Amino acid sequence: MEAEITEIYLGTVINGGEPVFSGANLISQATLAGAGKLRLASLVLPDFPEANTHGKIGLMVRLHGKVDNTAAQSDPENGGQVSFKSVTAFTPLYLAGEDSELAQRRYPARDPGGDSWATAQVVDWLGTNAFRFNDISGQHVTQTPGGRSILNHSGHSDGQQLDLRYADGQGGYSDALGGVGDGMHIKQLIDDAAKEVATNAVNKPRLAALVAWIEANRSMIETNAINSVTRRIYIGPSFIKTALVDGKFSAAAKAPAIPGVNAWKLPAKVMLDPTHMNHWHISLNAHP
């Protein structure tokens, strides 16, 4: 028997349904790897027309060619399923940073890291919130034995872990009071408010701004911490924690409380982490 393969097509199978094949012939990417074997060593996947998929995706292969000079094609149900390490269904990730509506909310405005890959559910979650976001996940990123990703992130490997600007207390998530510069503007606001109180200033606009910042972030974090889809939230320690959680201007033993602010019991899902001074982090359970 003599067989000649002239066309290779890939199809997607969504949630166990019927395969939908791309019209792109991948034969030009294939090289002969022995009798009856083709290798696609640097496969560039074709575009598929489906919208973001809320579920699992599998890949199928269909071959066209000739057998003993007679036109033939393979049956994808007969050995056409693609597997990686015995896994045949995958949760797809999408570049949230390239979504036309979400792109305007990414910080910095242009991030060359290619690390906004997210599940469809996380893309939807971002769409229903006004948060400004940065890192989510890199493409094909695995965790190291030490618990960090190969992009040197803790987490950020499954498309469900997001870095977000703090609320600015003015109804948005602007850079300064959102945490830019390791929270330098937040620290300055705390110090300025402390001076207004210490000098008994008649007007205390910086204190009012600080109280608004604390209230906005407590509300934001509590709302997300009680959401069943939330796994974990991380916020900054040091002056972030002192103002936001303790309700004080500093961690000194006799530091005064911030007027109008009581101590806050941190929700169980919220933890302090020194790498989260310029943003807060949320990890979600948002895929099948």
Protein Blocks (a to p, Z undefined) as FASTA:
>chain_A
ZZddfbdcddddeehiacdddfbdfklmpccebehiacdfbaccdddfbdcdeddddddd
dddddeehiacdddfkgopacceehiabdcddddfklgmklmmmpccfbdcklpacccfk
lmmmmmmpcbdcfbfbdehiacdfkopafkopghjinopaccddddehlopacfklnogg
hhmmmmmmmmmmmmmmmnopabafklmmmmmmmmmmmmmmmmmmmpmkbmbdcddehjll
mmmmnopabfcfklccdehiacddddfkbccdfklmnbccddddfbZZ
